[in-house]
Each structure stands twice: as structure tokens, then as C-alpha cells.
Amino acid sequence: MRHKLSLAATGAVALFALTACGGSSTPSAESPNPEEPVVVTVGAMPVPHAKILEYVDQNLAPEAGIDIEIQEFDDYQTPNIALAEGSIDVNYYQHLPWFEDQVATKGYEFEHGAGIHIEPYAAFSQHASVEEIPDGGMVAITNDPSNQLRALNLLEKGGLLQNIEDDTTALSLTEEQNPKGLEFEENQPEVLVQQVQDPQVDVAIVNGNYILEAGMSTEDALLVEDVTAENPYANFLAWRAGESTPAIEKLEELMQSDEVKQFIKESWPNGDVMPTE
């Protein structure tokens, strides 16, 4: 079963927070049984998260005794609101830096599993090469601190910035760090993909799931993030602290399986989504 929740990250978020209580399908504490599958409600982004969950639900979950009900979200705030309020049991969309920032700033009491996949971050431009980016060029960048550093590191990789530190932000860049005098426009992650075609924007740095939803590919990007074993941006399952159940543990096990890794490789052979190893 699959439902989609398309919510703007402003007033609709607040409305969702007020209405999310009630209706949670909290998994049973009993061990999963294929004869009586336990429903686990998972909040996820449409691509690639929901597609990976659909594969698991159709091919691996029945024998494991769980039934995955997928609720789709279009922004990065509401999946954690829904998890905290109890309308979903698990969410699958976030990486560790985002998770830690959300826990620290919002006071969420969550736990998480191991990394499942990585979506390389990418910078898109109407310019054909980094060398064509003009001095004082406009960069569309996320307003999310955990991903903004990621974006700045990507620009450093491309030679557009230098000496980026862990506490560097778009607003704190010095002339030495930003020798081309690039200008930065901060925006919500879901908006950045719309700025790729904006003639006023020289570079737009976009999260992987929004790249996929827009039918784009990192093959067409100006810069693409390196994906190494040390990359901290692997996406994982998260659930409320102290509320893991046998059904959630079974889902975590399935998401770490070789079958899921192979499905990811076959579904995105160009590397837009990569399984953790």
C-alpha cells in the first residue's frame, strides 16, 4: 500500500504536526509471522526510497512476515514530524548529519539503523565547464546546515572555493575562501531543482532524490560528489527511541540484504544511487 503526502515546508508542516497524532499502525511486539504479517508504516521520499521499499515489500517482506505500508513525502521536515507524532513507525530518507541536526535542534528522540544507500550530491549549471563560471556568479544552495557544508565541499572539489572548514557556511565565506566572489542564494532543498534552469543562477546544487524525481541524472552535472567508504551521507531507517520491534528489526535486516544492494545497482546503473558496502 502506498500513499503520497505532498506538503509545502511552511504552513502545511505546522498543520501536519497538529493532525499527525492518532492513526499510527504501531508494529506488534510479536515476532513476524508470514501467516499473519505485521504492518510497518514507513515514511519515505518517492525516489529512490519508496521504490526500494516497494521492491522489499513485493519480494522479501511476505516471507519475512511483514507488510510495508509506504507514505510518501515531498519535503525533508514532515517525515520526522510524522515519526515523532506517531503516524508512521519508521522513516527512510535521512543521513547522519541531517539526523543529528534534527535531533539537536528539534529535540526528537530517535534511533537509526545502518546506512542503506547514498545519492551523490551534484551541481548543475547552464555553463559547460567550471571555467565558464563567472566571477561574482550566483550559486543556488540549500539552507539546510547539514547539507550546506556538503555543497560547499563540492564547490571546493571543483576549484570554485578553497580551504572550507567544518564550520564554514555560505554566509561566513571569506575572500580567501571565495576568490571568485561567488554570490549565494539559500533556499529549501526541494526548490533548488527548479533553479537549475533559472538564467540568473550559474550553479544550482541539488539533493539526489530531487535529481531523480525531476528525471535528471548526475551524468549531466557540472560537479558530482565523491562517494567513498568514509562518506557520512548514507540514508538509513529511523524510528522512535526505545520503540524498535521485531518487525522493525526484520525490516532493517531486509534493507541491508544482498538482494536490496543488487536491486539498487540494477535500478540505477549509472551511480545516481549506490548501495553501501
FILO-759134 format. One record per residue (C-alpha): residue in three letters; x, y, z. Coordinates in nm, 2 decimals. Layout:
% FILO-759134
REC  type       X       Y       Z
REC   ALA       X       Y       Z
...
This chain:
% FILO-759134
REC  type       X       Y       Z
REC   MET    0.00    0.00    0.00
REC   ARG    0.13    0.34   -0.09
REC   HIS    0.01    0.69   -0.01
REC   LYS    0.17    1.02   -0.11
REC   LEU    0.17    1.33    0.11
REC   SER    0.27    1.64   -0.09
REC   LEU    0.32    1.91    0.18
REC   ALA    0.48    2.25    0.14
REC   ALA    0.75    2.31    0.41
REC   THR    0.58    2.61    0.57
REC   GLY    0.22    2.62    0.69
REC   ALA    0.14    2.27    0.58
REC   VAL    0.41    2.14    0.80
REC   ALA    0.26    2.30    1.11
REC   LEU   -0.08    2.17    1.01
REC   PHE    0.06    1.82    0.97
REC   ALA    0.22    1.84    1.32
REC   LEU   -0.12    1.92    1.47
REC   THR   -0.30    1.64    1.29
REC   ALA   -0.05    1.36    1.28
REC   CYS   -0.14    1.21    1.62
REC   GLY   -0.36    0.91    1.60
REC   GLY   -0.38    0.65    1.33
REC   SER   -0.04    0.51    1.39
REC   SER    0.00    0.14    1.29
REC   THR    0.25    0.06    1.56
REC   PRO    0.41   -0.27    1.47
REC   SER    0.33   -0.56    1.70
REC   ALA    0.59   -0.67    1.96
REC   GLU    0.53   -1.02    1.84
REC   SER    0.78   -1.19    1.61
REC   PRO    0.68   -1.15    1.25
REC   ASN    0.48   -1.45    1.11
REC   PRO    0.42   -1.50    0.73
REC   GLU    0.08   -1.63    0.81
REC   GLU   -0.01   -1.31    1.00
REC   PRO    0.21   -1.03    0.86
REC   VAL    0.28   -0.73    1.08
REC   VAL    0.22   -0.39    0.91
REC   VAL    0.51   -0.14    0.93
REC   THR    0.43    0.21    0.81
REC   VAL    0.73    0.38    0.66
REC   GLY    0.76    0.74    0.55
REC   ALA    0.98    0.79    0.25
REC   MET    1.08    1.01   -0.04
REC   PRO    0.92    0.89   -0.37
REC   VAL    1.26    0.82   -0.54
REC   PRO    1.47    0.62   -0.46
REC   HIS    1.34    0.54   -0.11
REC   ALA    0.98    0.44   -0.19
REC   LYS    1.09    0.24   -0.49
REC   ILE    1.34    0.05   -0.28
REC   LEU    1.07   -0.02   -0.02
REC   GLU    0.83   -0.14   -0.29
REC   TYR    1.09   -0.39   -0.40
REC   VAL    1.13   -0.52   -0.05
REC   ASP    0.75   -0.52    0.01
REC   GLN    0.69   -0.72   -0.30
REC   ASN    0.98   -0.96   -0.30
REC   LEU    1.12   -1.00    0.05
REC   ALA    0.87   -0.89    0.31
REC   PRO    0.60   -1.15    0.27
REC   GLU    0.83   -1.44    0.36
REC   ALA    0.97   -1.23    0.65
REC   GLY    0.62   -1.18    0.80
REC   ILE    0.59   -0.80    0.75
REC   ASP    0.37   -0.58    0.53
REC   ILE    0.52   -0.25    0.44
REC   GLU    0.28    0.04    0.41
REC   ILE    0.46    0.34    0.24
REC   GLN    0.37    0.70    0.29
REC   GLU    0.55    0.94    0.06
REC   PHE    0.66    1.29    0.15
REC   ASP    0.80    1.57   -0.07
REC   ASP    1.00    1.77    0.18
REC   TYR    1.26    1.70    0.45
REC   GLN    1.07    1.82    0.76
REC   THR    0.74    1.63    0.76
REC   PRO    0.89    1.27    0.77
REC   ASN    1.04    1.34    1.11
REC   ILE    0.73    1.53    1.23
REC   ALA    0.52    1.23    1.13
REC   LEU    0.76    0.99    1.31
REC   ALA    0.77    1.19    1.63
REC   GLU    0.39    1.23    1.63
REC   GLY    0.34    0.86    1.57
REC   SER    0.15    0.84    1.24
REC   ILE    0.44    0.63    1.09
REC   ASP    0.66    0.37    1.25
REC   VAL    0.98    0.43    1.06
REC   ASN    1.11    0.68    0.81
REC   TYR    1.37    0.63    0.54
REC   TYR    1.51    0.94    0.38
REC   GLN    1.78    1.09    0.60
REC   HIS    2.16    1.07    0.65
REC   LEU    2.36    1.11    0.97
REC   PRO    2.44    1.48    0.96
REC   TRP    2.08    1.57    0.89
REC   PHE    1.96    1.33    1.16
REC   GLU    2.20    1.47    1.42
REC   ASP    2.10    1.83    1.34
REC   GLN    1.73    1.74    1.36
REC   VAL    1.77    1.56    1.70
REC   ALA    1.98    1.85    1.83
REC   THR    1.75    2.14    1.71
REC   LYS    1.41    1.98    1.73
REC   GLY    1.46    1.76    2.04
REC   TYR    1.35    1.44    1.86
REC   GLU    1.42    1.11    2.04
REC   PHE    1.51    0.88    1.76
REC   GLU    1.73    0.59    1.68
REC   HIS    1.86    0.47    1.34
REC   GLY    1.99    0.17    1.16
REC   ALA    2.29    0.13    0.93
REC   GLY    2.34    0.31    0.60
REC   ILE    2.15    0.16    0.31
REC   HIS    2.23    0.38    0.01
REC   ILE    2.40    0.70   -0.09
REC   GLU    2.27    0.95   -0.35
REC   PRO    2.57    1.16   -0.47
REC   TYR    2.51    1.53   -0.44
REC   ALA    2.55    1.72   -0.76
REC   ALA    2.59    2.08   -0.90
REC   PHE    2.41    2.17   -1.22
REC   SER    2.49    2.46   -1.45
REC   GLN    2.39    2.60   -1.79
REC   HIS    2.77    2.66   -1.83
REC   ALA    2.96    2.38   -2.00
REC   SER    3.25    2.38   -1.76
REC   VAL    3.37    2.51   -1.42
REC   GLU    3.60    2.76   -1.60
REC   GLU    3.30    2.93   -1.75
REC   ILE    3.15    3.02   -1.41
REC   PRO    3.20    3.40   -1.39
REC   ASP    3.34    3.60   -1.11
REC   GLY    3.05    3.70   -0.89
REC   GLY    2.84    3.42   -1.03
REC   MET    2.52    3.32   -0.85
REC   VAL    2.50    2.98   -0.67
REC   ALA    2.17    2.84   -0.55
REC   ILE    2.25    2.64   -0.23
REC   THR    2.05    2.47    0.04
REC   ASN    1.95    2.65    0.36
REC   ASP    1.99    2.32    0.55
REC   PRO    2.32    2.34    0.75
REC   SER    2.39    1.97    0.73
REC   ASN    2.38    1.97    0.35
REC   GLN    2.52    2.32    0.30
REC   LEU    2.86    2.21    0.41
REC   ARG    2.83    1.92    0.18
REC   ALA    2.76    2.17   -0.11
REC   LEU    3.05    2.39   -0.02
REC   ASN    3.28    2.09   -0.02
REC   LEU    3.16    2.00   -0.36
REC   LEU    3.23    2.36   -0.49
REC   GLU    3.58    2.33   -0.33
REC   LYS    3.63    2.00   -0.52
REC   GLY    3.55    2.19   -0.84
REC   GLY    3.80    2.46   -0.76
REC   LEU    3.54    2.73   -0.71
REC   LEU    3.61    2.76   -0.33
REC   GLN    3.91    2.68   -0.12
REC   ASN    4.00    2.59    0.24
REC   ILE    3.65    2.50    0.35
REC   GLU    3.63    2.42    0.72
REC   ASP    3.37    2.21    0.91
REC   ASP    3.20    2.53    1.04
REC   THR    3.20    2.72    0.72
REC   THR    2.87    2.84    0.58
REC   ALA    2.77    3.03    0.27
REC   LEU    2.74    3.35    0.48
REC   SER    3.07    3.31    0.66
REC   LEU    3.29    3.26    0.35
REC   THR    3.59    3.49    0.35
REC   GLU    3.75    3.65    0.04
REC   GLU    4.03    3.40    0.07
REC   GLN    3.79    3.10    0.07
REC   ASN    3.58    3.25   -0.21
REC   PRO    3.83    3.40   -0.45
REC   LYS    3.58    3.44   -0.74
REC   GLY    3.34    3.64   -0.52
REC   LEU    3.05    3.40   -0.58
REC   GLU    2.71    3.51   -0.45
REC   PHE    2.49    3.26   -0.27
REC   GLU    2.11    3.23   -0.27
REC   GLU    1.99    3.00    0.01
REC   ASN    1.67    2.80   -0.05
REC   GLN    1.48    2.49    0.06
REC   PRO    1.62    2.17   -0.08
REC   GLU    1.30    2.09   -0.28
REC   VAL    1.32    2.43   -0.45
REC   LEU    1.68    2.41   -0.58
REC   VAL    1.60    2.17   -0.86
REC   GLN    1.37    2.44   -1.01
REC   GLN    1.66    2.68   -1.02
REC   VAL    1.87    2.47   -1.25
REC   GLN    1.71    2.64   -1.55
REC   ASP    1.70    2.99   -1.40
REC   PRO    1.91    3.21   -1.62
REC   GLN    2.01    3.42   -1.32
REC   VAL    2.16    3.11   -1.15
REC   ASP    2.51    3.00   -1.26
REC   VAL    2.52    2.69   -1.04
REC   ALA    2.24    2.50   -0.86
REC   ILE    2.34    2.23   -0.61
REC   VAL    2.07    1.96   -0.58
REC   ASN    2.00    1.67   -0.35
REC   GLY    2.00    1.33   -0.51
REC   ASN    1.63    1.24   -0.46
REC   TYR    1.52    1.56   -0.62
REC   ILE    1.75    1.50   -0.91
REC   LEU    1.58    1.17   -0.97
REC   GLU    1.23    1.30   -0.92
REC   ALA    1.29    1.56   -1.19
REC   GLY    1.41    1.30   -1.44
REC   MET    1.76    1.44   -1.43
REC   SER    2.09    1.25   -1.39
REC   THR    2.43    1.32   -1.23
REC   GLU    2.57    1.23   -1.57
REC   ASP    2.47    1.58   -1.68
REC   ALA    2.60    1.76   -1.37
REC   LEU    2.89    2.00   -1.37
REC   LEU    3.02    1.85   -1.04
REC   VAL    2.93    1.53   -0.86
REC   GLU    3.02    1.43   -0.51
REC   ASP    3.28    1.16   -0.45
REC   VAL    3.12    0.85   -0.29
REC   THR    3.37    0.67   -0.06
REC   ALA    3.36    0.44    0.23
REC   GLU    3.40    0.75    0.46
REC   ASN    3.10    0.93    0.31
REC   PRO    2.87    1.02    0.60
REC   TYR    2.56    1.07    0.38
REC   ALA    2.43    0.72    0.36
REC   ASN    2.05    0.71    0.41
REC   PHE    1.91    0.48    0.68
REC   LEU    1.59    0.38    0.86
REC   ALA    1.50    0.58    1.17
REC   TRP    1.24    0.50    1.44
REC   ARG    1.14    0.64    1.78
REC   ALA    1.39    0.57    2.06
REC   GLY    1.31    0.26    2.26
REC   GLU    1.03    0.16    2.02
REC   SER    1.21   -0.09    1.79
REC   THR    1.01   -0.41    1.75
REC   PRO    1.08   -0.75    1.59
REC   ALA    0.90   -0.62    1.28
REC   ILE    1.13   -0.31    1.25
REC   GLU    1.43   -0.52    1.32
REC   LYS    1.33   -0.76    1.04
REC   LEU    1.28   -0.46    0.80
REC   GLU    1.62   -0.33    0.89
REC   GLU    1.77   -0.68    0.82
REC   LEU    1.59   -0.69    0.48
REC   MET    1.71   -0.34    0.39
REC   GLN    2.07   -0.45    0.45
REC   SER    2.04   -0.76    0.24
REC   ASP    2.24   -0.85   -0.07
REC   GLU    1.91   -0.86   -0.27
REC   VAL    1.85   -0.49   -0.19
REC   LYS    2.20   -0.40   -0.28
REC   GLN    2.17   -0.58   -0.61
REC   PHE    1.83   -0.41   -0.68
REC   ILE    1.98   -0.07   -0.63
REC   LYS    2.27   -0.14   -0.86
REC   GLU    2.05   -0.27   -1.13
REC   SER    1.79    0.01   -1.10
REC   TRP    2.05    0.29   -1.11
REC   PRO    2.34    0.15   -1.30
REC   ASN    2.49    0.50   -1.37
REC   GLY    2.55    0.56   -1.00
REC   ASP    2.28    0.81   -0.92
REC   VAL    2.20    0.58   -0.62
REC   MET    2.46    0.35   -0.48
REC   PRO    2.43    0.08   -0.21
REC   THR    2.65    0.10    0.09
REC   GLU    2.92   -0.17    0.10
